[in-house]
Amino acid sequence: MFFGARQFGLALLDIVLLLAAVTITLVRFHRLSRVAALLFLPYLLWVAFATALNAAVWQLNT
């Protein structure tokens, strides 16, 4: 959506939903294993960074 269709708003919605899913997954991992949650933390940070970039690009192009 972001690169192919250049639908920045739709891509932002998509990545926000991904960020929510990753956050929920990390919380559930933490209930089972602290190590598993810590290993998943870089992915959460990467998706959060990508979300911020997507939001900035969308804002600058509207």
ZATI-122635 format. One record per atom (N, C-alpha, C): residue in one letter; x, y, z; chain; residue number from 1. Coordinates in steps of 0.001 Angstrom, whole numbers, plus 500000, padded with zeros to 6 digits. Atoms other than C-alpha are relative to their C-alpha. Layout:
<atoms>
<atom A <X Y Z> A NUM>,
...
</atoms>
This chain:
<atoms>
<atom M <500821 498809 500000> A 1>,
<atom M <500000 500000 500000> A 1>,
<atom M <500868 501259 500000> A 1>,
<atom F <499169 498805 499888> A 2>,
<atom F <502760 502425 500885> A 2>,
<atom F <500788 500244 498720> A 2>,
<atom F <499136 499806 501158> A 3>,
<atom F <505194 501874 498021> A 3>,
<atom F <499263 499779 498678> A 3>,
<atom G <500634 500354 501264> A 4>,
<atom G <503076 500209 495346> A 4>,
<atom G <498870 500926 499611> A 4>,
<atom A <501187 499205 500323> A 5>,
<atom A <499799 502101 495519> A 5>,
<atom A <500120 501453 500448> A 5>,
<atom R <499795 498652 499462> A 6>,
<atom R <501156 505205 497313> A 6>,
<atom R <498758 500499 500743> A 6>,
<atom Q <501151 499677 499162> A 7>,
<atom Q <498134 505120 499615> A 7>,
<atom Q <500490 500147 501441> A 7>,
<atom F <499333 499809 498725> A 8>,
<atom F <499873 506626 502643> A 8>,
<atom F <499050 499912 501199> A 8>,
<atom G <500971 500072 498905> A 9>,
<atom G <496757 506978 504803> A 9>,
<atom G <499574 498577 500283> A 9>,
<atom L <500382 501403 499846> A 10>,
<atom L <495678 503399 504193> A 10>,
<atom L <501158 499176 500552> A 10>,
<atom A <498815 500688 499499> A 11>,
<atom A <499221 502204 504786> A 11>,
<atom A <500206 500310 501479> A 11>,
<atom L <499865 499640 498584> A 12>,
<atom L <499267 504102 508083> A 12>,
<atom L <499003 499212 500849> A 12>,
<atom L <500994 500800 499283> A 13>,
<atom L <496057 502405 509179> A 13>,
<atom L <500472 498553 500133> A 13>,
<atom D <499510 501373 500007> A 14>,
<atom D <497541 499047 508233> A 14>,
<atom D <501136 499806 501002> A 14>,
<atom I <498851 500176 499118> A 15>,
<atom I <500778 499596 510135> A 15>,
<atom I <499630 500271 501462> A 15>,
<atom V <500472 499788 498627> A 16>,
<atom V <498950 500934 513211> A 16>,
<atom V <499349 498715 500526> A 16>,
<atom L <500587 501290 499600> A 17>,
<atom L <496961 497684 513276> A 17>,
<atom L <501090 498963 500250> A 17>,
<atom L <498863 500897 499778> A 18>,
<atom L <500233 495759 512911> A 18>,
<atom L <500680 500324 501318> A 18>,
<atom L <499377 499591 498735> A 19>,
<atom L <501729 497765 515787> A 19>,
<atom L <499177 499521 501194> A 19>,
<atom A <500872 500493 498920> A 20>,
<atom A <498726 496893 517964> A 20>,
<atom A <500136 498489 500153> A 20>,
<atom A <499867 501457 499940> A 21>,
<atom A <499014 493208 517068> A 21>,
<atom A <501344 499590 500583> A 21>,
<atom V <498668 500305 499476> A 22>,
<atom V <502746 493188 517810> A 22>,
<atom V <500050 500292 501499> A 22>,
<atom T <500035 499656 498577> A 23>,
<atom T <502150 494913 521150> A 23>,
<atom T <499250 498942 500802> A 23>,
<atom I <500776 501042 499320> A 24>,
<atom I <499482 492394 522140> A 24>,
<atom I <500795 498703 500069> A 24>,
<atom T <499186 501210 500024> A 25>,
<atom T <501763 489548 521096> A 25>,
<atom T <501121 500077 501020> A 25>,
<atom L <498921 499836 499035> A 26>,
<atom L <504632 490928 523150> A 26>,
<atom L <499490 499851 501427> A 26>,
<atom V <500578 500115 498653> A 27>,
<atom V <502396 491245 526226> A 27>,
<atom V <499685 498540 500317> A 27>,
<atom R <500314 501419 499772> A 28>,
<atom R <501209 487659 525811> A 28>,
<atom R <501266 499161 500137> A 28>,
<atom F <498723 500695 499851> A 29>,
<atom F <504775 486452 525302> A 29>,
<atom F <500561 500225 501395> A 29>,
<atom H <499454 499677 498680> A 30>,
<atom H <505755 488230 528520> A 30>,
<atom H <499346 499174 501094> A 30>,
<atom R <500697 500839 499004> A 31>,
<atom R <503131 486273 530438> A 31>,
<atom R <500567 498587 500026> A 31>,
<atom L <499446 501353 500088> A 32>,
<atom L <504751 483046 529230> A 32>,
<atom L <501489 499959 500299> A 32>,
<atom S <498547 500018 499863> A 33>,
<atom S <508420 483962 529118> A 33>,
<atom S <500549 501413 499819> A 33>,
<atom R <499399 498672 500083> A 34>,
<atom R <510293 487158 529855> A 34>,
<atom R <501031 500045 498877> A 34>,
<atom V <498989 500065 501059> A 35>,
<atom V <513074 486065 527493> A 35>,
<atom V <499341 500126 498629> A 35>,
<atom A <500704 499923 501286> A 36>,
<atom A <510600 485575 524640> A 36>,
<atom A <499544 501431 499726> A 36>,
<atom A <500443 498613 500168> A 37>,
<atom A <509218 489058 525208> A 37>,
<atom A <501176 500910 499667> A 37>,
<atom L <498819 499178 500276> A 38>,
<atom L <512695 490596 525254> A 38>,
<atom L <500525 499763 498585> A 38>,
<atom L <499556 500299 501362> A 39>,
<atom L <513580 488819 522017> A 39>,
<atom L <499066 500600 498954> A 39>,
<atom F <500984 499422 500918> A 40>,
<atom F <510410 490215 520423> A 40>,
<atom F <500038 501526 500016> A 40>,
<atom L <499972 498548 499835> A 41>,
<atom L <511100 493771 521608> A 41>,
<atom L <500613 500744 498812> A 41>,
<atom P <499476 499266 501167> A 42>,
<atom P <513336 494801 518640> A 42>,
<atom P <498993 500110 498854> A 42>,
<atom Y <501020 499935 501057> A 43>,
<atom Y <510506 493949 516242> A 43>,
<atom Y <498968 501076 500326> A 43>,
<atom L <500941 498968 499587> A 44>,
<atom L <508122 496130 518239> A 44>,
<atom L <500591 501383 499754> A 44>,
<atom L <499352 498706 500215> A 45>,
<atom L <510620 498993 518129> A 45>,
<atom L <500118 500336 498517> A 45>,
<atom W <499889 499777 501444> A 46>,
<atom W <511166 498551 514383> A 46>,
<atom W <498646 500400 499403> A 46>,
<atom V <501335 499678 500517> A 47>,
<atom V <507416 498592 513660> A 47>,
<atom V <499562 501386 500490> A 47>,
<atom A <500327 498666 499486> A 48>,
<atom A <506994 501662 515890> A 48>,
<atom A <500735 501076 499198> A 48>,
<atom F <499226 499066 500804> A 49>,
<atom F <509774 503428 513955> A 49>,
<atom F <499397 500126 498598> A 49>,
<atom A <500614 499982 501327> A 50>,
<atom A <508203 502454 510622> A 50>,
<atom A <498662 500732 500030> A 50>,
<atom T <501279 499296 499845> A 51>,
<atom T <504849 503749 511886> A 51>,
<atom T <500230 501504 500033> A 51>,
<atom A <499687 498570 499913> A 52>,
<atom A <506396 507111 512755> A 52>,
<atom A <500431 500541 498633> A 52>,
<atom L <499589 499572 501335> A 53>,
<atom L <508048 507312 509333> A 53>,
<atom L <498806 500109 499059> A 53>,
<atom N <501191 499993 500859> A 54>,
<atom N <504794 506444 507584> A 54>,
<atom N <499143 501220 500317> A 54>,
<atom A <500812 498856 499606> A 55>,
<atom A <502919 509090 509576> A 55>,
<atom A <500630 501307 499524> A 55>,
<atom A <499319 498781 500425> A 56>,
<atom A <505544 511728 508769> A 56>,
<atom A <499877 500179 498483> A 56>,
<atom V <500122 499911 501460> A 57>,
<atom V <505480 510939 505033> A 57>,
<atom V <498574 500381 499614> A 57>,
<atom W <501406 499687 500301> A 58>,
<atom W <501685 511026 505005> A 58>,
<atom W <499698 501463 500292> A 58>,
<atom Q <500241 498612 499610> A 59>,
<atom Q <501638 514363 506840> A 59>,
<atom Q <500662 500972 499008> A 59>,
<atom L <499286 499113 500912> A 60>,
<atom L <504221 515901 504532> A 60>,
<atom L <499412 500000 498584> A 60>,
<atom N <500560 500105 501350> A 61>,
<atom N <502327 514766 501413> A 61>,
<atom N <498519 500334 499935> A 61>,
<atom T <501416 499605 500044> A 62>,
<atom T <498876 516027 502361> A 62>,
<atom T <499870 501501 500039> A 62>,
</atoms>
